[in-house]
Amino acid sequence: MKPLLTFLSLIILSTSCESIIEIDLDYMTPRLVIEGVVNDSDDKCFIKLSKTTDYFYRNTSPTVSGAVITLTDNVGTIIKFNEAEAGNYVGESVQVKSDLNYTLSILSEGEKYDAYATIPQKVSIDSLTCKYYPKSIIYDVGYVVSCHFTDPGEFRNYYRVKTYNINDRTKAKNSKDIYNDELCNGNHVEWTWSYEVYQQSDTVVVELYTLDVQTFDYYKTLFQITDGSEMMSFTTPANPNTNISNGALGYFGAYTISRDTIIISPSH
């Protein structure tokens, strides 16, 4: 019995003597975050500048004012940006055409940052269809929308798809649906989203984004980190791919947008 008592005493002693270890987390030096795109649906280019915050303290995202920003294309057009509000810059009268190359230059707090992007060839939606499904382990009851288009076979394409219900925009979600044409190059494509179910008389808008490769790479790595968020205003355990120089985070993207609308009804 004595050895057992001794053993129990050692367990109690070792347990009661455990100390709480406080770990000092390293302070992360703030880095510039650049977020902006050029696309064929808007003749304005919007650039947002902010600073990262520590991964464990995400409540604030300091904006960056006073930057000098220009956008230049490969035919010599130069667009200068104005700061519309703190950290948000606007360049107007941007001429967007397929295969134009753009250089974004930013001078901020004595540092220069550059990014490059190319408007890809536009791929348009051919049609939208819907199909009714009863409730199952795969679907909620309702109509599932499919997007049909033809993938050009002469070059590699990168896509993102967004859908939303005009009748209830509150349910619109950040889309993580990005694809490349590795398995469908040159073919007719039908994409269906089983997790987005609509009801009769809903008006559904589908947007097909044709991305340049750098935008695709950025979204692909960003969504793995942020679970679908498009914002990069905090320090993460890993950083997504970026096309911006000089250690900045974020991206300067380029894409085209094809939109189509379908009203959910049994006739479809």
KOLRO-453008 format. One record per residue: residue number from 1; z, y negated, x negated of N, C-alpha, C in turn. Coordinates in steps of 0.02 Angstrom, whole numbers. Example, Ala and Ser with C-alpha at 12.3 -4.5 7.8 and 13.67 -1.06 7.14 Angstrom:
2
seq; n_c3; n_c2; n_c1; ca_c3; ca_c2; ca_c1; c_c3; c_c2; c_c1
1; 390; 284; -660; 390; 225; -615; 390; 165; -660
2; 354; 112; -642; 357; 53; -684; 394; -2; -645
END
This chain:
268
seq; n_c3; n_c2; n_c1; ca_c3; ca_c2; ca_c1; c_c3; c_c2; c_c1
1; 0; 61; -41; 0; 0; 0; 0; -63; -43
2; 34; -60; -100; 37; -119; -143; -31; -141; -168
3; -74; -94; -191; -141; -116; -213; -180; -150; -158
4; -172; -125; -95; -208; -155; -39; -184; -226; -27
5; -117; -236; -30; -90; -303; -20; -114; -350; -74
6; -117; -324; -136; -140; -366; -191; -213; -387; -180
7; -254; -338; -157; -325; -352; -145; -334; -405; -91
8; -295; -398; -35; -300; -447; 19; -277; -515; -3
9; -226; -516; -46; -202; -581; -72; -254; -616; -113
10; -291; -577; -153; -344; -606; -193; -400; -635; -150
11; -417; -600; -94; -468; -625; -49; -447; -690; -18
12; -384; -693; 7; -359; -754; 39; -357; -811; -11
13; -336; -797; -72; -331; -848; -123; -399; -875; -141
14; -448; -830; -149; -515; -853; -169; -547; -893; -113
15; -534; -873; -50; -563; -908; 7; -533; -978; 14
16; -467; -982; 8; -434; -1045; 18; -448; -1095; -38
17; -470; -1070; -96; -482; -1113; -153; -554; -1137; -158
18; -597; -1116; -109; -667; -1139; -111; -669; -1214; -103
19; -709; -1247; -144; -715; -1320; -140; -783; -1338; -112
20; -786; -1395; -79; -849; -1420; -52; -887; -1455; -108
21; -950; -1433; -118; -991; -1462; -171; -1034; -1516; -142
22; -1028; -1576; -167; -1069; -1631; -145; -1128; -1640; -193
23; -1187; -1639; -165; -1248; -1644; -205; -1274; -1715; -201
24; -1285; -1746; -257; -1315; -1812; -259; -1390; -1806; -255
25; -1419; -1832; -202; -1491; -1829; -194; -1524; -1886; -232
26; -1576; -1870; -268; -1611; -1921; -307; -1644; -1971; -261
27; -1641; -2033; -280; -1675; -2086; -243; -1750; -2083; -259
28; -1790; -2084; -207; -1863; -2080; -216; -1891; -2151; -219
29; -1926; -2166; -272; -1958; -2232; -278; -2010; -2240; -223
30; -2007; -2294; -184; -2055; -2304; -130; -2127; -2306; -157
31; -2172; -2276; -120; -2243; -2277; -138; -2283; -2308; -81
32; -2338; -2339; -100; -2381; -2370; -50; -2415; -2316; -8
33; -2416; -2327; 58; -2452; -2283; 104; -2509; -2323; 135
34; -2570; -2297; 128; -2630; -2330; 154; -2659; -2285; 208
35; -2669; -2313; 268; -2697; -2275; 323; -2752; -2315; 356
36; -2813; -2286; 357; -2868; -2322; 388; -2930; -2278; 393
37; -2975; -2297; 438; -3037; -2259; 447; -3095; -2307; 463
38; -3155; -2283; 451; -3215; -2314; 478; -3249; -2261; 522
39; -3273; -2283; 580; -3306; -2236; 625; -3360; -2272; 665
40; -3402; -2234; 698; -3460; -2262; 733; -3444; -2286; 803
41; -3380; -2284; 823; -3360; -2306; 890; -3329; -2376; 890
42; -3322; -2405; 832; -3289; -2471; 828; -3319; -2509; 770
43; -3336; -2572; 782; -3363; -2613; 727; -3308; -2648; 688
44; -3246; -2628; 701; -3189; -2654; 663; -3158; -2597; 623
45; -3131; -2615; 566; -3095; -2566; 524; -3023; -2590; 520
46; -2977; -2544; 536; -2906; -2561; 535; -2872; -2524; 478
47; -2835; -2562; 438; -2798; -2533; 382; -2723; -2549; 391
48; -2682; -2498; 385; -2610; -2508; 389; -2580; -2494; 321
49; -2538; -2540; 297; -2502; -2531; 234; -2428; -2529; 247
50; -2395; -2480; 216; -2323; -2473; 222; -2296; -2441; 159
51; -2231; -2432; 156; -2199; -2399; 100; -2164; -2336; 124
52; -2163; -2285; 82; -2125; -2225; 100; -2051; -2240; 99
53; -2015; -2202; 140; -1942; -2203; 138; -1918; -2135; 116
54; -1855; -2130; 99; -1828; -2067; 77; -1835; -2014; 131
55; -1846; -1952; 111; -1858; -1898; 159; -1800; -1890; 208
56; -1739; -1904; 187; -1680; -1895; 230; -1662; -1958; 269
57; -1699; -2012; 258; -1685; -2074; 293; -1750; -2105; 318
58; -1773; -2080; 376; -1840; -2098; 400; -1839; -2153; 453
59; -1783; -2185; 463; -1777; -2232; 519; -1821; -2294; 510
60; -1836; -2312; 449; -1876; -2373; 438; -1937; -2356; 396
61; -1991; -2392; 409; -2052; -2386; 370; -2073; -2457; 351
62; -2052; -2481; 294; -2066; -2551; 276; -2140; -2565; 274
63; -2161; -2619; 307; -2231; -2639; 305; -2244; -2678; 241
64; -2307; -2683; 223; -2327; -2717; 161; -2375; -2773; 180
65; -2354; -2835; 167; -2394; -2894; 184; -2424; -2924; 120
66; -2471; -2970; 130; -2498; -3009; 75; -2549; -2974; 32
67; -2575; -2916; 55; -2625; -2881; 16; -2694; -2912; 24
68; -2735; -2904; -26; -2805; -2926; -23; -2848; -2863; -17
69; -2886; -2858; 38; -2923; -2797; 53; -2996; -2813; 64
70; -3040; -2774; 34; -3112; -2780; 46; -3142; -2711; 57
71; -3195; -2710; 96; -3233; -2649; 109; -3305; -2662; 91
72; -3333; -2621; 47; -3401; -2630; 23; -3441; -2567; 36
73; -3503; -2574; 62; -3545; -2515; 69; -3599; -2515; 15
74; -3637; -2460; 12; -3684; -2452; -43; -3749; -2491; -34
75; -3754; -2531; 20; -3812; -2575; 26; -3792; -2647; 15
76; -3731; -2658; -9; -3710; -2724; -30; -3670; -2765; 19
77; -3655; -2738; 78; -3615; -2775; 127; -3542; -2776; 106
78; -3511; -2835; 109; -3441; -2842; 90; -3402; -2870; 150
79; -3350; -2835; 170; -3308; -2856; 225; -3239; -2873; 198
80; -3215; -2934; 214; -3148; -2954; 195; -3101; -2947; 254
81; -3039; -2927; 240; -2991; -2912; 293; -2941; -2970; 301
82; -2920; -2978; 364; -2866; -3025; 381; -2805; -2986; 404
83; -2746; -3013; 389; -2685; -2980; 410; -2668; -3004; 480
84; -2678; -2959; 530; -2667; -2977; 600; -2593; -2982; 615
85; -2555; -2938; 588; -2482; -2939; 592; -2454; -2902; 532
86; -2389; -2905; 522; -2361; -2879; 460; -2383; -2807; 447
87; -2418; -2797; 391; -2439; -2731; 370; -2502; -2705; 403
88; -2531; -2742; 450; -2591; -2720; 486; -2648; -2768; 472
89; -2702; -2741; 445; -2759; -2782; 423; -2822; -2762; 461
90; -2865; -2811; 475; -2925; -2798; 515; -2986; -2826; 478
91; -3037; -2784; 472; -3103; -2805; 447; -3152; -2801; 504
92; -3191; -2853; 516; -3235; -2856; 574; -3308; -2852; 554
93; -3349; -2837; 605; -3422; -2832; 597; -3441; -2780; 545
94; -3408; -2722; 549; -3424; -2667; 503; -3483; -2628; 531
95; -3537; -2624; 494; -3596; -2587; 514; -3589; -2514; 491
96; -3584; -2469; 540; -3572; -2398; 524; -3636; -2358; 537
97; -3661; -2325; 486; -3719; -2282; 491; -3707; -2219; 451
98; -3738; -2165; 474; -3732; -2101; 439; -3756; -2107; 368
99; -3720; -2075; 323; -3735; -2071; 252; -3720; -2135; 213
100; -3694; -2187; 246; -3672; -2246; 209; -3608; -2229; 171
101; -3605; -2252; 109; -3546; -2242; 67; -3504; -2306; 67
102; -3439; -2298; 76; -3395; -2355; 79; -3342; -2352; 24
103; -3328; -2411; -4; -3275; -2418; -54; -3223; -2466; -25
104; -3162; -2442; -20; -3106; -2483; 3; -3066; -2503; -59
105; -3056; -2569; -68; -3018; -2594; -124; -2958; -2634; -98
106; -2900; -2619; -126; -2838; -2652; -104; -2800; -2676; -165
107; -2782; -2740; -163; -2740; -2769; -215; -2673; -2786; -182
108; -2620; -2753; -203; -2555; -2762; -172; -2501; -2761; -225
109; -2461; -2813; -225; -2403; -2819; -270; -2423; -2806; -343
110; -2481; -2834; -361; -2504; -2829; -430; -2538; -2764; -449
111; -2545; -2718; -402; -2577; -2653; -415; -2642; -2648; -375
112; -2692; -2614; -403; -2756; -2605; -370; -2766; -2532; -350
113; -2790; -2523; -290; -2801; -2456; -262; -2872; -2453; -235
114; -2906; -2397; -246; -2974; -2387; -222; -2979; -2321; -185
115; -3023; -2320; -135; -3037; -2258; -99; -3110; -2258; -79
116; -3139; -2198; -72; -3210; -2192; -57; -3219; -2144; 2
117; -3267; -2160; 45; -3280; -2117; 103; -3353; -2124; 123
118; -3380; -2073; 155; -3450; -2072; 177; -3453; -2052; 250
119; -3491; -2091; 290; -3501; -2074; 360; -3546; -2012; 364
120; -3522; -1958; 395; -3563; -1897; 398; -3616; -1902; 453
121; -3664; -1856; 451; -3713; -1851; 505; -3677; -1832; 570
122; -3693; -1867; 624; -3658; -1857; 687; -3680; -1792; 721
123; -3632; -1754; 746; -3645; -1695; 786; -3621; -1711; 857
124; -3665; -1703; 906; -3649; -1723; 974; -3632; -1663; 1018
125; -3590; -1675; 1067; -3573; -1624; 1117; -3634; -1610; 1160
126; -3651; -1546; 1170; -3705; -1528; 1215; -3682; -1526; 1288
127; -3624; -1496; 1299; -3598; -1491; 1367; -3525; -1470; 1366
128; -3492; -1478; 1423; -3424; -1454; 1433; -3423; -1407; 1493
129; -3384; -1355; 1489; -3376; -1309; 1546; -3302; -1294; 1554
130; -3285; -1268; 1613; -3216; -1247; 1624; -3214; -1181; 1660
131; -3161; -1145; 1652; -3153; -1079; 1683; -3081; -1071; 1707
132; -3074; -1044; 1767; -3007; -1035; 1797; -2976; -971; 1771
133; -2911; -975; 1754; -2874; -917; 1733; -2809; -912; 1773
134; -2792; -852; 1798; -2726; -843; 1828; -2673; -843; 1774
135; -2611; -849; 1793; -2557; -851; 1744; -2553; -784; 1708
136; -2546; -787; 1643; -2540; -727; 1602; -2499; -743; 1541
137; -2492; -695; 1496; -2454; -708; 1435; -2492; -754; 1388
138; -2557; -763; 1401; -2598; -806; 1359; -2605; -875; 1390
139; -2618; -879; 1456; -2632; -942; 1489; -2579; -958; 1542
140; -2567; -1023; 1551; -2537; -1046; 1613; -2591; -1047; 1666
141; -2572; -1046; 1729; -2621; -1046; 1782; -2659; -1113; 1782
142; -2725; -1109; 1788; -2765; -1170; 1788; -2831; -1160; 1754
143; -2865; -1216; 1739; -2932; -1216; 1710; -2929; -1232; 1635
144; -2966; -1193; 1597; -2971; -1203; 1525; -3040; -1231; 1509
145; -3042; -1284; 1469; -3105; -1319; 1453; -3135; -1292; 1388
146; -3201; -1286; 1387; -3237; -1266; 1327; -3286; -1321; 1308
147; -3294; -1333; 1244; -3341; -1382; 1217; -3399; -1344; 1184
148; -3460; -1363; 1202; -3520; -1331; 1174; -3559; -1381; 1132
149; -3579; -1360; 1073; -3622; -1402; 1031; -3659; -1358; 981
150; -3708; -1387; 948; -3748; -1350; 899; -3733; -1376; 830
151; -3711; -1331; 787; -3694; -1350; 718; -3758; -1353; 675
152; -3770; -1410; 642; -3829; -1413; 598; -3822; -1364; 539
153; -3876; -1330; 524; -3872; -1279; 473; -3886; -1303; 402
154; -3910; -1365; 395; -3933; -1388; 329; -3877; -1414; 286
155; -3817; -1424; 313; -3762; -1449; 272; -3695; -1427; 301
156; -3644; -1428; 261; -3577; -1409; 283; -3548; -1463; 328
157; -3517; -1442; 383; -3488; -1489; 430; -3414; -1476; 440
158; -3379; -1531; 456; -3306; -1528; 467; -3291; -1564; 532
159; -3248; -1533; 573; -3237; -1559; 640; -3163; -1565; 657
160; -3152; -1610; 704; -3087; -1614; 737; -3101; -1625; 811
161; -3060; -1595; 854; -3070; -1601; 926; -3006; -1628; 959
162; -3015; -1678; 1003; -2960; -1703; 1043; -2978; -1698; 1117
163; -2930; -1681; 1159; -2941; -1680; 1231; -2884; -1717; 1265
164; -2899; -1750; 1320; -2845; -1780; 1360; -2868; -1788; 1432
165; -2818; -1791; 1476; -2829; -1795; 1547; -2822; -1869; 1568
166; -2876; -1898; 1593; -2874; -1968; 1613; -2822; -1979; 1668
167; -2812; -1928; 1710; -2764; -1935; 1765; -2691; -1934; 1742
168; -2680; -1912; 1680; -2611; -1909; 1655; -2611; -1916; 1579
169; -2621; -1977; 1555; -2624; -1989; 1483; -2557; -1978; 1449
170; -2503; -1973; 1488; -2436; -1962; 1458; -2433; -1894; 1425
171; -2477; -1848; 1444; -2476; -1781; 1415; -2523; -1774; 1355
172; -2555; -1828; 1336; -2599; -1826; 1278; -2559; -1809; 1216
173; -2586; -1766; 1174; -2552; -1743; 1115; -2592; -1759; 1052
174; -2556; -1765; 996; -2591; -1769; 933; -2624; -1701; 920
175; -2688; -1701; 909; -2724; -1639; 901; -2722; -1614; 829
176; -2707; -1550; 822; -2710; -1519; 756; -2772; -1474; 749
177; -2818; -1480; 797; -2877; -1437; 797; -2930; -1463; 749
178; -2932; -1436; 689; -2983; -1453; 641; -3018; -1389; 619
179; -3082; -1395; 606; -3123; -1336; 591; -3176; -1354; 539
180; -3200; -1304; 504; -3262; -1312; 466; -3312; -1261; 493
181; -3374; -1265; 472; -3426; -1222; 501; -3441; -1161; 458
182; -3391; -1140; 420; -3401; -1083; 375; -3424; -1021; 414
183; -3397; -1011; 474; -3414; -951; 513; -3466; -964; 568
184; -3488; -1026; 575; -3535; -1042; 629; -3592; -1086; 606
185; -3605; -1089; 542; -3655; -1134; 515; -3724; -1121; 547
186; -3752; -1174; 577; -3819; -1169; 606; -3822; -1136; 674
187; -3765; -1122; 704; -3763; -1086; 768; -3740; -1130; 825
188; -3751; -1105; 886; -3721; -1137; 944; -3647; -1119; 945
189; -3605; -1168; 958; -3533; -1160; 954; -3501; -1173; 1021
190; -3454; -1131; 1041; -3413; -1142; 1100; -3340; -1138; 1079
191; -3304; -1194; 1086; -3234; -1196; 1069; -3192; -1204; 1132
192; -3142; -1161; 1138; -3098; -1160; 1197; -3026; -1168; 1174
193; -2987; -1207; 1211; -2917; -1220; 1193; -2872; -1191; 1246
194; -2845; -1132; 1233; -2806; -1096; 1283; -2740; -1129; 1300
195; -2716; -1172; 1256; -2651; -1203; 1268; -2656; -1267; 1309
196; -2716; -1291; 1322; -2726; -1350; 1364; -2755; -1328; 1430
197; -2713; -1327; 1482; -2735; -1304; 1548; -2735; -1362; 1597
198; -2790; -1367; 1636; -2798; -1422; 1682; -2804; -1396; 1753
199; -2796; -1442; 1801; -2798; -1423; 1872; -2857; -1455; 1906
200; -2874; -1429; 1965; -2932; -1453; 2002; -2926; -1528; 2014
201; -2982; -1563; 2004; -2990; -1636; 2011; -2967; -1674; 1950
202; -2938; -1642; 1900; -2922; -1677; 1838; -2987; -1700; 1804
203; -2984; -1760; 1774; -3040; -1786; 1735; -3022; -1779; 1662
204; -3059; -1737; 1626; -3042; -1720; 1557; -3094; -1749; 1510
205; -3071; -1785; 1459; -3114; -1812; 1407; -3106; -1770; 1345
206; -3162; -1750; 1316; -3162; -1713; 1253; -3196; -1756; 1200
207; -3165; -1763; 1143; -3194; -1800; 1087; -3205; -1753; 1029
208; -3266; -1750; 1005; -3285; -1710; 947; -3294; -1757; 888
209; -3251; -1750; 839; -3254; -1791; 778; -3291; -1751; 724
210; -3342; -1782; 695; -3373; -1753; 635; -3345; -1790; 575
211; -3308; -1754; 533; -3270; -1784; 479; -3306; -1779; 412
212; -3294; -1828; 368; -3313; -1816; 299; -3262; -1768; 268
213; -3281; -1736; 214; -3240; -1682; 186; -3172; -1706; 164
214; -3166; -1767; 139; -3102; -1792; 115; -3054; -1804; 173
215; -3081; -1827; 230; -3039; -1835; 289; -3015; -1768; 315
216; -3060; -1719; 315; -3041; -1651; 335; -2985; -1624; 291
217; -2992; -1630; 226; -2941; -1605; 180; -2874; -1640; 191
218; -2876; -1705; 204; -2814; -1741; 216; -2779; -1716; 279
219; -2817; -1712; 335; -2787; -1688; 397; -2760; -1617; 389
220; -2797; -1575; 356; -2777; -1505; 349; -2710; -1499; 315
221; -2700; -1536; 261; -2636; -1531; 226; -2581; -1571; 261
222; -2599; -1628; 291; -2549; -1669; 326; -2518; -1631; 384
223; -2559; -1597; 425; -2534; -1564; 484; -2488; -1506; 466
224; -2498; -1477; 408; -2453; -1424; 386; -2383; -1451; 371
225; -2380; -1515; 354; -2316; -1546; 336; -2282; -1579; 395
226; -2322; -1613; 437; -2293; -1655; 490; -2300; -1625; 559
227; -2327; -1565; 566; -2334; -1532; 631; -2376; -1574; 680
228; -2429; -1604; 655; -2476; -1639; 698; -2473; -1714; 696
229; -2422; -1743; 666; -2418; -1816; 663; -2471; -1842; 614
230; -2501; -1900; 632; -2551; -1930; 589; -2521; -1983; 543
231; -2457; -1995; 549; -2425; -2046; 509; -2394; -2015; 447
232; -2394; -2053; 393; -2371; -2028; 329; -2322; -2078; 299
233; -2275; -2104; 340; -2233; -2159; 318; -2166; -2138; 291
234; -2161; -2076; 268; -2099; -2054; 238; -2115; -2004; 183
235; -2067; -1997; 137; -2076; -1949; 82; -2067; -1879; 110
236; -2112; -1833; 94; -2109; -1765; 118; -2097; -1718; 59
237; -2077; -1655; 74; -2068; -1607; 20; -2132; -1595; -20
238; -2189; -1606; 12; -2254; -1602; -22; -2297; -1657; 6
239; -2346; -1678; -33; -2389; -1733; -10; -2458; -1706; 6
240; -2488; -1730; 61; -2556; -1708; 78; -2607; -1734; 29
241; -2665; -1701; 30; -2720; -1724; -13; -2739; -1795; 6
242; -2759; -1834; -43; -2779; -1903; -29; -2839; -1921; -71
243; -2878; -1969; -46; -2936; -1994; -84; -2923; -2064; -112
244; -2859; -2083; -116; -2840; -2149; -139; -2814; -2146; -210
245; -2834; -2193; -251; -2816; -2193; -322; -2747; -2223; -333
246; -2724; -2219; -396; -2665; -2254; -421; -2600; -2232; -388
247; -2597; -2170; -365; -2533; -2142; -341; -2514; -2160; -271
248; -2557; -2193; -233; -2541; -2209; -163; -2548; -2146; -120
249; -2513; -2147; -64; -2519; -2093; -15; -2563; -2116; 43
250; -2577; -2070; 89; -2617; -2086; 147; -2690; -2068; 136
251; -2734; -2102; 173; -2805; -2086; 168; -2848; -2143; 194
252; -2909; -2144; 172; -2961; -2187; 200; -3015; -2141; 225
253; -3019; -2133; 291; -3062; -2083; 320; -3126; -2111; 348
254; -3173; -2066; 361; -3238; -2084; 392; -3259; -2028; 438
255; -3280; -2047; 499; -3303; -1997; 546; -3344; -2028; 601
256; -3380; -1985; 637; -3416; -2005; 697; -3381; -1972; 756
257; -3392; -2000; 816; -3359; -1974; 876; -3411; -1964; 931
258; -3413; -1903; 959; -3452; -1889; 1018; -3404; -1875; 1075
259; -3414; -1909; 1132; -3369; -1900; 1190; -3408; -1874; 1250
260; -3373; -1833; 1289; -3401; -1811; 1353; -3343; -1801; 1402
261; -3359; -1803; 1466; -3309; -1799; 1518; -3327; -1744; 1568
262; -3276; -1709; 1592; -3286; -1659; 1644; -3233; -1666; 1698
263; -3254; -1663; 1760; -3207; -1663; 1816; -3196; -1590; 1837
264; -3136; -1568; 1834; -3121; -1497; 1847; -3133; -1480; 1920
265; -3178; -1430; 1930; -3192; -1407; 1997; -3218; -1335; 1993
266; -3213; -1297; 2047; -3236; -1228; 2045; -3310; -1220; 2028
267; -3351; -1272; 2042; -3423; -1268; 2028; -3439; -1262; 1955
268; -3391; -1283; 1911; -3402; -1278; 1840; -3383; -1208; 1815
END
